[in-house]
Amino acid sequence: MEAGFLPIDNNRAERAIKPFVLGRKAWLFSDTPKGAAANAQIYSLVAAAKVNGQEPYTWLRHVRAKLPKAQSVEDYGALLPWNCSPQMPR
């Protein structure tokens, strides 16, 4: 209360957890451990893409197209969201 520079609301915190809240209904139907693990993996990929400034759908499409052709550690490393900059589809 005495620190006037602090925000009076918690909007940033609420926006940060909103994807988890929205996903709860979808995750409810992950009725197997493998299904839950698959959901967690996809969510982790999407979150990593967002943190690294990628548009998740565009980045995932790019990775899915290039992944079968990757043969070396460098090829796989080039597909990571912090090393990659795919073009938007036209």
Legacy VTK file of the C-alpha trace (Angstrom):
# vtk DataFile Version 3.0
C-alpha trace
ASCII
DATASET POLYDATA
POINTS 90 float
0.000 0.000 0.000
2.825 2.393 0.791
4.770 1.662 -2.424
2.960 3.840 -4.972
4.960 2.511 -7.919
3.523 -1.017 -7.630
0.467 -1.885 -9.748
-2.777 -2.128 -7.866
-4.047 -5.118 -9.857
-2.719 -8.546 -10.813
-3.629 -8.488 -14.525
-0.152 -9.632 -15.627
-0.331 -12.695 -13.380
-3.852 -13.514 -14.546
-2.856 -13.231 -18.219
0.120 -15.522 -17.595
-2.047 -18.353 -16.235
-4.989 -17.895 -18.615
-3.812 -20.594 -21.107
-3.731 -23.142 -18.294
-7.231 -22.215 -17.196
-8.594 -22.431 -20.748
-6.875 -25.759 -21.290
-8.385 -27.419 -18.236
-11.493 -28.596 -20.092
-9.423 -30.098 -22.908
-7.016 -31.768 -20.491
-9.916 -33.301 -18.609
-10.269 -35.807 -21.446
-6.641 -36.925 -21.388
-7.782 -40.209 -19.928
-4.484 -42.034 -20.301
-1.012 -41.172 -19.038
0.289 -41.169 -22.627
-2.430 -38.727 -23.684
-1.582 -36.417 -20.797
2.123 -36.635 -21.663
1.372 -35.794 -25.319
-0.657 -32.750 -24.232
2.176 -31.590 -21.982
4.735 -32.003 -24.769
2.696 -30.010 -27.278
2.015 -27.307 -24.711
5.750 -27.108 -23.946
6.582 -26.726 -27.640
4.005 -23.973 -28.079
5.216 -22.150 -24.961
8.864 -22.394 -26.117
7.902 -20.977 -29.520
6.058 -18.056 -27.910
8.908 -17.254 -25.516
11.312 -17.145 -28.468
9.133 -14.818 -30.538
7.808 -17.437 -32.938
4.216 -17.774 -34.070
3.561 -21.316 -32.778
1.481 -22.648 -35.689
3.942 -21.378 -38.310
6.928 -22.740 -36.384
5.311 -26.169 -35.837
4.426 -26.434 -39.544
8.000 -25.537 -40.464
9.451 -28.098 -38.045
7.083 -30.834 -39.259
8.162 -30.191 -42.853
11.912 -30.117 -42.102
12.199 -32.760 -39.383
12.123 -35.842 -41.675
15.104 -34.433 -43.614
17.231 -33.726 -40.516
20.210 -36.067 -40.196
22.725 -34.418 -37.897
22.723 -32.697 -34.519
23.193 -29.389 -36.343
20.088 -30.068 -38.469
18.014 -30.703 -35.347
19.508 -27.689 -33.571
18.563 -25.441 -36.488
14.897 -26.329 -35.912
14.819 -25.154 -32.292
12.656 -22.055 -31.851
15.579 -19.844 -30.805
17.594 -20.814 -33.919
14.816 -20.861 -36.484
12.838 -18.163 -38.301
10.245 -19.714 -40.603
8.312 -17.559 -43.027
4.577 -17.040 -42.646
2.535 -19.104 -45.158
1.059 -17.161 -48.048
LINES 1 91
90 0 1 2 3 4 5 6 7 8 9 10 11 12 13 14 15 16 17 18 19 20 21 22 23 24 25 26 27 28 29 30 31 32 33 34 35 36 37 38 39 40 41 42 43 44 45 46 47 48 49 50 51 52 53 54 55 56 57 58 59 60 61 62 63 64 65 66 67 68 69 70 71 72 73 74 75 76 77 78 79 80 81 82 83 84 85 86 87 88 89
